[in-house]
Amino acid sequence: MRAGGCDIVVDAKDLSVVGITEILSHLPKIYGRYRLLIKEADRRKPDLAIVIDSPAFNWRVARQLKKRGIPVVYYVAPQFWAWRQGRVRLLRDYIDKALVIFPFEEKFYRDRGVDAIFVGHPLADLPQPAIGRSDYAVQFHLDPAKPWITLMPGSRVKEVSMNLPTMLEAAAQLGREYEFLLPVAPTLDRAFLKSLIDRHGITLVPESLPALWHSRAGIVASGTATVEAAMMRTPFVMVYRVSPLTYMLGKPRVKVPHFAMVNLIAGEQVVPELVQQNFTASNVVAQVQDILPDGAARTRMVEGLARVKAKLRAPESAMEGPAQHPADRAATIIWSIGNSIRSHS
């Protein structure tokens, strides 16, 4: 957004915290950023507000802006369908339009009085990476004769600290007949990752999509990375771990049958889910070994991932004019709202 010309008042990295208990120590900093943002809104008096994801922070921003008579569009709406469904009223009260990126969300929110529209997932039309396997192998000193496995432990330091050690243990058990790739998320420090993978024979790479595309399988932490793996049709095992207290507090509130986003989209289990105490190195190894060779298990998963990819595209009947990228479609809707505001002002 900075590269696109936005004037950054609060950097989203300052708000990036995972877990219920983990957020407590960050509350003073987050509250300070919140007050700064509202103060700037009062000074600049925007015609329209667009809040994106980050529900714990953004619904409070939306509430304050709505009180000031500023229309609010929510892009990548909160996953209140997964837990705390009663909070849907926050969107109903403070949001003028919700632009949702998962197909089942439109009905969920509309049934509860929220003006929502499914615009498609931003990753639904990801192209195949241009770089070939042999060139990629040369660039990152990989053995093209070995199967490759991509490790994606998360995009935040806390996530990586909780997930990566078990991934590394699983990689050690799988052995040197594989190459292991670890894409470095922009939110992570390369030196931090190197300190964790020291002596494990893991190759750090800058981007996730080419790594996934050329990998035989993946071990992927719950989140957007699972959608990336699905878009690349790379069979994978979903894993995740949070602190025991966070899990104990959060588990009773979960209202959905699956943790993995691809399973929720498919409406069935496409990929295995290893969460909390089930996330052990031996369990990871067993699941990965099941999908590495050609056979029924791998074929079923690849076909399931293809179905997920198809579902993440906005239906043609919902398109105005030529088919648009989901982000362009969202921008078109926002632009029309802005034009309506100007015509009535």
N, C-alpha and C positions, 0 to 999 in steps of 0.2 A: 504493500500500500504506500509505503514511503517512496518507492521507486516510481509508483504511478502518480505521484504528485500530491499525496495527502500530507497535511500538516499534522504530525504526530504529537498529541498532547500527552497521552498515556500509552506506553508500550505494552502490548499484550503479554510480553515475557514477564513483566512484573506481576502478572495475575496468574501465572501458570503454576498451580498447586494441585496435587492429586490426593484425594482421601479426605475423610471427615476429620480425623484427629490431626492430620498433618497441616490443615489449614489454620489451626488456632494460632500458631506462632507468627503467621503471616498477616493476621487480621489488621493490626495497626497500619501496616504498609498499604494493604489493599484499600482500607477505608480512606487513607490519605489520598490515594489515586482517584478514588470515587469522588471525593469532595472537590478535588482539582478539576475533574472532568465536568461536574455540574456547574462549577464556578465559571468555567470557560463557555459552557452552553449559555449561561445567563449573560455573559459578556457579548458573545457573537450572535446570539438569537438566530439559530438555524431555522430554515423553513421546514425541514424534514429530518428525521433521525433514522438511521439504519443501524440496528444492533445485530451482531453476528456471533452466534454460539455463546459460550461462557455464561450460562444462565444464572448462576449464583450472583454474578456481578451485573449482568445486563438487564435482568428484570427490574432491579432497583433503579438502574439508569432510566429504563423505559418509564417507570412509575413517575419519577421526578419530571421527565420531559413531558409526559402526558398531562401532568398537573399544570404545566406551563403552556398548554395548548399546542404543543408541537406533535404532529402526527408521527407515529412510530411504525416502522417496518422491521419485522424480525426475520432475518435470513439465517438458515440452519437453526430451526426452532429447537427449544429444549426438549430433551427426551423424557418428558413427564409421563409418557406412556409406559416407560420402564419402571419407574418408581415415583412415589409422591404424586399420584394422579390428581389429587385434590388441588394441586397447584396450577392446574390448567386455568383456573379462574384468574390467575395473574395475567395470562395472555389475553383472556376475554376482557379484562378490565383495562389493560394498559397498551394493547397492541392493536393497530388498525389493520395490519395485514401480516400474515405469517407465510413465508416462503419455505416450504419443507422439501427435504432432499431424499426422503425415503417414501416409497409408494403407499405404504399403509398409514402414514402419518396424516394425509389429507382427510381421510374419513374419520380417523380418531379425533382430530381437532374440530372438524366441522360438526360432528355429532355433539360436541360439547360447546358449541356456540362461537368458535373462533373462525374468522374469515381466513381460511388456509388454502393454499394451492400448491400442488406438487410440481416443481419445476425441473425435476431430474437431479441426479447426483453429479457434482462437478467432475468426478472421476470416471463417469460412465463411458466417455468417448476417448479415453486415453489411447494414444496411438502406440503401436509396437515400437520399442526403442530401435533407433536406426543402426546402432553399432552392432556388428556381428559378433558371434561368440569368440572366434579366433582373435579378432582385434581386441576384444575386451580382455581376453586372457593375457595377451601380450602387454596391454596397458597396465594391468594390475598383478602381473607375474603369477598367474594362475595356471594350473595344469589342466588343459582342455580335455584330457583323456579321463579325468576323474569326474564323477557327479558332483555338482555344487549344491550347497544348502545355505539359504539366506537366514540369518538371525536378525530379528527385529524386536528388541526388548522394550521399545517405547521411545518417546520423544522428550521425556523429562528426567532429570537426574534421579529423583526418588523412584520413578518407575524402573529405570535401568538398574538401580541398586537392588531392587527387589526381584527383578526378573532375570537379569543377565547371568548371575552366578549359576543358577540351575541350568540355563541354556548351555553355558560353557561345560558344565559337568556332563550334560547329554552329548555334546560334541566330542568330548574326550572318550566317552563310551562308544560312540559311533566309529571313531577311529580315523586314521590317516588316509584311508581309502577315499575320503571325501575332502573337498575344499569348502571352507566355511567363510561366508562373506557377511560383513556387518556394515550396513549403510549408516553413515553418520548423519543424524538428524541435525538440521540447522540450529536447533535449540540446545545442542549438546557441545561440550568442549572435547575436541579430539584428544587432548592430553588425558582428560578424565577417562575416556574409553580405553586408551592405551594402557593406563594403569590397571584396568580391570582385566584386559585380555592378555596381559604380559605372559609369555611362555605358553599360550594356548594355541598358537598357530592360526589365529583368525586374521583375515584380511579386511582392513577397513577400506570402504569405498564411499564415494561422495553422494551417490544417488541410489534410491531404492528400486526404481522401476527396471533399469537394466539388470540389476542383480537378481531381482525376482524373475524377470523374463528368461534369463539364461540358467536359472537354478532348477534342479530337479524337484526340490521341495523347499518348504520354509518352516521355521518355528517362529510364530508371530504373536506378539502381545496384543491383547484385545484393544480395539480402537480403529482409527482410520487405516492403519497399515493392513488390517485384514481385508478391507475393501480394495486396497491397492493390489494385494496378492490375488484377489478374485478377478480383478480386471486384467491381470496378466495371466490368468488361468493357471496359476502355480499352486499345486496341491500343498496344503500346509496344515499344521497343528496349531490351534489357538491356545495360548497359555496366559495366565495372569495371576498376580499375587499382590495383595495390599497388606498393611499391618493387621495383626490379629484383631485388634480393637475395632479398626475401621470395618473389617469384614463382619465382625459380630454385630455391629450397629447397623450396617447396611443391608445384610442378607435378608432380614425379615421384610424389608421394604420393597424388594425386587418383585415386580409384578409380571415378568415375562418368562417364558419357558426356556430361553437360551441366553447365553452371555455373548456369543459371537454374533456380530452384526450380520454376517452373511447367512447365518442360520435363521435369524429373525426375518430377513428379507425373503428367504426361500420358504419359510414356514415349516421347515423340517431341519434335521441335523445333516448338514452337508459336510462340515468339518468337525473333527473331535475337539472337545473343550476340556482343558485341564486347568482347573482353577483352585487356588489356595492349597489345601493339603493334598489334592490330587495332582498338583503340579510338581512332580518329582522327575529326576533325570531318567529313571528307569521307565516311567510311564511315557515320557516324551520319546525315548528311543523306540519303545514298542510301537507307538503310533506312527512314527516316521518310517520305520522299517516296513510298515504295512502299506504305505503309499509310494514308496520308492520304486519298486519293480512294476513293470507292466502287468496288468491283471484287473480283476473285477473291482477291487477297492479303489484303485487309482482312476479307472474309467468312470466309476460312479461319481467320484469327487470332481473330476474335470467337467463332466456333464452338468453337475449341480452348480459349479461356479459359472458356467456359461448361462444357465438360467438366471442366476443372480444378476449377471451383467445386463441381460436383456431387461429385467425388471427395473433397473436403475435409470433407464432412459425414460424421459417424459413421453407419454403416448402422443402419437401424431395428431390425434384429434384435439389435443390441448395446445398445439402449436399455433401461434398467430403468424401466418405467412410461412416462409421457408423454415425448415428445421433449424433450431438454434442450439448452440452449446448451452447447457444448463445455467452457467453463470451469466451468459448473455441474455438468456430468457429472464432471469431474475432482474438484471439491469433494465431490460425493456419495461417490465412491470413497474419497477421503482420510478423510472423516467416518466411513465404515464401518470403515476400518482403525483409526482412533482409538477407536471403540466396542469393537472387538475387543481392543485393548490394555487398555482399562479393565476389560473383563469378565474378563480373565485376571490382572489385577494384584491 
